[in-house]
C-alpha cells in the first residue's frame, strides 16, 4: 500500500493540535512525517491509509471549513498546469456577459448553469449563444473586459508555477480575444480557447472557430500536450469547475474542482471550497516562502 500525502489548507490559521487529536482518536492515522507549508497549511505523510476512513476525514475537515487533498506520495513532480478560465481563474462567465450586454432577452444564466452541470449539451448551448451575437459590434468585448473580476490567488498560482518550471496553460471554452487578455494578466505561457469570427465591419458573424472539432476538447488538448512534451497525464495538474472540465480533471495526476458545480463535486475528490487559488500550490507541496506574486 502506497503512502499518502494529506494536505490541509484553511483561510485562517490551522488548529494543528486539535486536528492531530482527531486523527489519533477517531481515525488512528499512522503519520510518519509532518511539514508546515505556511501558517494556513500543513501536509502529513500517512502510512497505510485505509480508504474506509475517507468519509470521516472528509466530514471533519469540511465541518471545520478546511480544504484538503489526499494523494499518493508518488504524485510530486508535476510538469504541466491546466486551468479553466470562466468561474475558475475569473469570477465571470464571459460569453454570458457578452450576450447580456448585447441586449438579448435569452435566459443565458439558466442555460449556462445547466450546461456546466452536464444536464444539457454544452456545445449546442455555446453555438446558440454565439449566434445571438450575430451582427453585434466587436466593441462589446471591451465592455466585458472592463467587468472582469480576477479570482484571488490566481496570479500567485501562475507566476509561482512559471518560476518553478511548469508549463502553464489557460484552457477554456471561452473566446479570444477575452482569453488572451486574461492569459496575459495572469502570465500563462499558453492560451487555448475558441475564437470568434468577425466580418469586414468588425461585427460578430454568429459562428466561431472551436478549440478542436471534437467533444472533450480539453482532454484532447491534454493528449496533444502529452505527446508533444513526452509528459504523462500523471505529471499534469488541472483546475476547473464545470462539466466541460470533467475529463481533464479525471485524467490529470491531480484534478482539482474550484467552487465547482455538482457534477465535479460528485466525480472529483479534491475540491477547493473555502480558500483561494493559492491552495493549488499547497496541494503541490509548495511552501509559501516559494510563492511568487
Secondary structure per residue as TSV (DSSP state, phi and psi in degrees):
chain	resnum	aa	ss	phi	psi
A	1	X	-	360.0	127.4
A	2	X	-	-77.0	142.0
A	3	X	-	-63.3	151.6
A	4	X	E	-112.8	153.9
A	5	X	E	-112.8	122.3
A	6	X	E	-107.9	117.6
A	7	X	E	-111.6	129.5
A	8	X	E	-111.9	138.9
A	9	X	E	-137.8	128.3
A	10	X	E	-124.6	153.6
A	11	X	S	-72.3	-31.2
A	12	X	S	-104.7	-179.9
A	13	X	-	-62.4	151.1
A	14	X	-	-87.1	133.6
A	15	X	-	-86.2	79.8
A	16	X	H	-60.2	-43.9
A	17	X	H	-61.3	-40.5
A	18	X	H	-65.0	-41.1
A	19	X	H	-66.7	-43.7
A	20	X	H	-62.4	-36.6
A	21	X	H	-63.2	-42.7
A	22	X	H	-63.1	-44.4
A	23	X	I	-57.4	-42.2
A	24	X	I	-73.7	-46.2
A	25	X	I	-80.9	-28.8
A	26	X	I	-110.8	-28.6
A	27	X	I	-116.6	-16.8
A	28	X	-	51.4	49.5
A	29	X	-	-76.4	141.1
A	30	X	E	-95.8	87.0
A	31	X	E	-84.9	120.9
A	32	X	E	-105.4	-12.2
A	33	X	E	-161.1	145.3
A	34	X	E	-133.2	131.0
A	35	X	E	-123.7	125.8
A	36	X	E	-84.2	121.1
A	37	X	E	-94.4	-30.5
A	38	X	E	-170.4	-179.2
A	39	X	T	-68.0	-15.6
A	40	X	T	-103.4	-6.9
A	41	X	E	-144.9	140.0
A	42	X	E	-142.2	146.4
A	43	X	E	-120.6	145.7
A	44	X	E	-122.4	135.7
A	45	X	E	-93.5	123.7
A	46	X	E	-120.0	130.4
A	47	X	E	-94.4	136.2
A	48	X	S	55.4	50.2
A	49	X	-	-69.4	130.7
A	50	X	-	-96.7	127.5
A	51	X	G	-58.9	-30.0
A	52	X	G	-67.2	-12.6
A	53	X	G	-84.8	-7.9
A	54	X	H	-61.3	-45.1
A	55	X	H	-62.6	-40.6
A	56	X	H	-65.3	-39.8
A	57	X	H	-61.9	-47.6
A	58	X	H	-59.1	-46.3
A	59	X	H	-63.6	-46.6
A	60	X	H	-61.5	-46.8
A	61	X	H	-71.4	-36.4
A	62	X	H	-65.4	-41.3
A	63	X	H	-61.3	-32.0
A	64	X	T	-89.9	4.8
A	65	X	T	57.3	45.7
A	66	X	E	-111.8	124.3
A	67	X	E	-79.6	145.0
A	68	X	E	-146.4	158.6
A	69	X	E	-134.4	128.5
A	70	X	E	-119.5	112.0
A	71	X	E	-136.7	161.1
A	72	X	E	-63.0	143.8
A	73	X	T	-58.8	-27.9
A	74	X	T	-69.3	-19.5
A	75	X	T	-84.2	84.6
A	76	X	T	-128.2	-45.1
A	77	X	-	-94.5	78.6
A	78	X	-	-82.3	144.1
A	79	X	-	-118.8	-19.4
A	80	X	E	-134.9	133.6
A	81	X	E	-111.4	130.0
A	82	X	E	-121.7	123.6
A	83	X	E	-126.7	132.6
A	84	X	-	-68.5	160.3
A	85	X	T	-100.5	-70.0
A	86	X	B	-66.2	129.1
A	87	X	T	65.3	11.3
A	88	X	T	-123.7	-73.2
A	89	X	T	-75.9	-29.2
A	90	X	B	-126.6	160.0
A	91	X	S	-78.6	-19.3
A	92	X	-	-80.9	159.2
A	93	X	-	-108.8	96.7
A	94	X	H	-70.4	-33.9
A	95	X	H	-66.7	-40.3
A	96	X	H	-61.3	-41.2
A	97	X	H	-60.2	-41.7
A	98	X	H	-61.7	-45.3
A	99	X	H	-62.0	-41.5
A	100	X	H	-64.1	-44.7
A	101	X	H	-64.9	-28.3
A	102	X	T	-68.9	-15.3
A	103	X	T	95.6	4.7
A	104	X	-	-70.5	146.5
A	105	X	-	-97.3	13.3
A	106	X	-	-63.3	134.6
A	107	X	-	-76.2	76.0
A	108	X	H	-71.8	-33.4
A	109	X	H	-63.7	-48.2
A	110	X	H	-66.5	-41.4
A	111	X	H	-64.1	-44.1
A	112	X	H	-63.9	-41.8
A	113	X	H	-60.8	-46.1
A	114	X	H	-63.4	-38.6
A	115	X	H	-66.4	-43.1
A	116	X	H	-67.8	-23.6
A	117	X	T	-88.5	-0.6
A	118	X	T	77.0	17.0
A	119	X	S	-90.3	-19.2
A	120	X	S	-136.2	160.9
A	121	X	-	-67.6	122.5
A	122	X	H	-66.3	-43.4
A	123	X	H	-64.9	-35.7
A	124	X	H	-65.3	-44.8
A	125	X	H	-68.5	-33.0
A	126	X	H	-62.6	-47.0
A	127	X	H	-59.9	-42.8
A	128	X	H	-62.3	-43.9
A	129	X	H	-68.2	-38.2
A	130	X	H	-66.9	-38.3
A	131	X	H	-62.5	-32.5
A	132	X	H	-60.5	-29.6
A	133	X	T	-80.4	-6.6
A	134	X	T	-53.8	127.8
A	135	X	T	86.4	-9.5
A	136	X	-	-80.6	149.9
A	137	X	B	-71.7	144.1
A	138	X	T	-58.2	-25.3
A	139	X	T	-61.3	-15.9
A	140	X	H	-58.9	-29.1
A	141	X	H	-61.4	-36.4
A	142	X	H	-60.8	-36.2
A	143	X	H	-67.2	-38.6
A	144	X	H	-64.8	-43.3
A	145	X	H	-60.5	-36.0
A	146	X	H	-64.4	-27.2
A	147	X	T	-98.5	5.4
A	148	X	-	-69.3	132.4
A	149	X	-	-111.8	113.4
A	150	X	B	-80.1	129.8
A	151	X	-	-72.7	143.2
A	152	X	T	-59.0	135.3
A	153	X	T	88.6	-8.8
A	154	X	H	-64.9	-43.2
A	155	X	H	-66.6	-41.5
A	156	X	H	-62.3	-40.7
A	157	X	H	-58.3	-52.0
A	158	X	H	-70.4	-44.9
A	159	X	H	-64.7	-37.6
A	160	X	H	-67.6	-43.7
A	161	X	H	-63.4	-39.4
A	162	X	H	-59.7	-45.8
A	163	X	H	-63.9	-32.9
A	164	X	T	-87.3	1.3
A	165	X	T	93.8	8.2
A	166	X	-	-77.0	147.8
A	167	X	E	-85.3	115.4
A	168	X	E	-97.6	129.6
A	169	X	E	-128.1	126.0
A	170	X	E	-93.7	113.8
A	171	X	E	-124.6	116.6
A	172	X	E	-142.0	147.8
A	173	X	E	-79.5	2.4
A	174	X	E	-77.1	-164.9
A	175	X	E	-132.6	144.2
A	176	X	E	-72.4	145.8
A	177	X	T	-88.8	2.3
A	178	X	H	-62.7	-46.0
A	179	X	H	-63.2	-34.8
A	180	X	H	-64.6	-40.7
A	181	X	H	-63.7	-46.6
A	182	X	H	-66.4	-43.1
A	183	X	H	-60.7	-40.6
A	184	X	H	-67.8	-39.3
A	185	X	H	-59.0	-46.7
A	186	X	H	-79.8	-26.4
A	187	X	T	94.7	24.2
A	188	X	-	-62.0	141.8
A	189	X	S	-73.7	-31.3
A	190	X	E	-134.4	144.1
A	191	X	E	-125.7	122.0
A	192	X	E	-121.8	120.7
A	193	X	E	-159.4	173.1
A	194	X	E	-69.7	169.6
A	195	X	E	-143.5	128.7
A	196	X	E	-67.8	149.9
A	197	X	E	-101.5	140.0
A	198	X	E	-125.8	149.8
A	199	X	-	-88.4	-175.2
A	200	X	T	-67.2	-15.9
A	201	X	T	-96.6	13.0
A	202	X	S	59.2	43.7
A	203	X	B	-117.6	151.9
A	204	X	E	-61.4	135.8
A	205	X	E	-85.6	-15.3
A	206	X	E	92.2	3.7
A	207	X	E	-133.1	179.8
A	208	X	E	-156.2	166.8
A	209	X	E	-99.5	115.2
A	210	X	-	-76.8	162.4
A	211	X	S	-54.0	-52.8
A	212	X	-	-141.1	168.6
A	213	X	S	-86.8	12.3
A	214	X	S	-119.3	161.6
A	215	X	S	-68.9	165.0
A	216	X	S	53.6	47.1
A	217	X	H	-62.1	-32.1
A	218	X	H	-68.9	-39.6
A	219	X	H	-65.7	-39.0
A	220	X	H	-62.6	-36.8
A	221	X	H	-68.1	-36.1
A	222	X	H	-58.2	-43.3
A	223	X	H	-60.7	-40.8
A	224	X	H	-64.6	-44.4
A	225	X	H	-59.5	-44.1
A	226	X	H	-60.3	-45.2
A	227	X	H	-69.5	-46.5
A	228	X	H	-68.2	-34.5
A	229	X	H	-104.4	-0.4
A	230	X	T	52.6	48.4
A	231	X	-	-118.6	134.1
A	232	X	-	-77.0	154.3
A	233	X	G	-56.4	-32.8
A	234	X	G	-64.6	-15.2
A	235	X	G	-98.0	11.8
A	236	X	E	-111.6	142.2
A	237	X	E	-119.9	136.5
A	238	X	E	-134.5	154.1
A	239	X	E	-136.0	132.1
A	240	X	E	-165.7	178.9
A	241	X	-	-132.6	-16.8
A	242	X	S	-126.6	179.3
A	243	X	G	-58.8	-32.9
A	244	X	G	-74.4	-6.7
A	245	X	G	-95.6	-9.9
A	246	X	H	-58.9	-49.8
A	247	X	H	-66.6	-35.6
A	248	X	H	-61.3	-46.5
A	249	X	H	-67.8	-41.4
A	250	X	H	-61.9	-37.9
A	251	X	H	-91.2	-9.6
A	252	X	S	-75.0	151.6
A	253	X	S	-54.7	-39.9
A	254	X	E	-136.8	108.2
A	255	X	E	-103.1	132.2
A	256	X	E	-126.1	125.2
A	257	X	E	-84.8	133.4
A	258	X	E	-115.8	109.8
A	259	X	S	41.4	56.2
A	260	X	-	-89.6	163.0
A	261	X	-	-70.9	163.3
A	262	X	H	-59.9	-34.9
A	263	X	H	-61.8	-32.0
A	264	X	H	-78.4	-39.4
A	265	X	H	-61.4	-35.9
A	266	X	H	-75.4	-22.6
A	267	X	H	-116.1	-15.0
A	268	X	-	-121.8	123.2
A	269	X	S	-71.8	-40.6
A	270	X	-	-85.2	118.5
A	271	X	E	-133.0	147.7
A	272	X	E	-110.3	112.1
A	273	X	S	-110.4	-35.2
A	274	X	S	-114.7	-12.8
A	275	X	S	-125.4	-175.1
A	276	X	-	-101.7	-169.6
A	277	X	T	-70.8	-14.9
A	278	X	T	-66.2	-17.5
A	279	X	H	-59.1	-31.0
A	280	X	H	-57.1	-40.9
A	281	X	H	-63.9	-43.3
A	282	X	H	-62.5	-40.2
A	283	X	H	-62.2	-24.1
A	284	X	T	-86.6	-1.1
A	285	X	T	85.3	19.1
A	286	X	-	-91.8	129.3
A	287	X	-	-78.5	151.8
A	288	X	G	-59.4	-31.9
A	289	X	G	-65.6	-15.2
A	290	X	G	-91.7	-7.4
A	291	X	-	-65.4	143.8
A	292	X	-	-119.9	121.7
A	293	X	-	-89.1	360.0
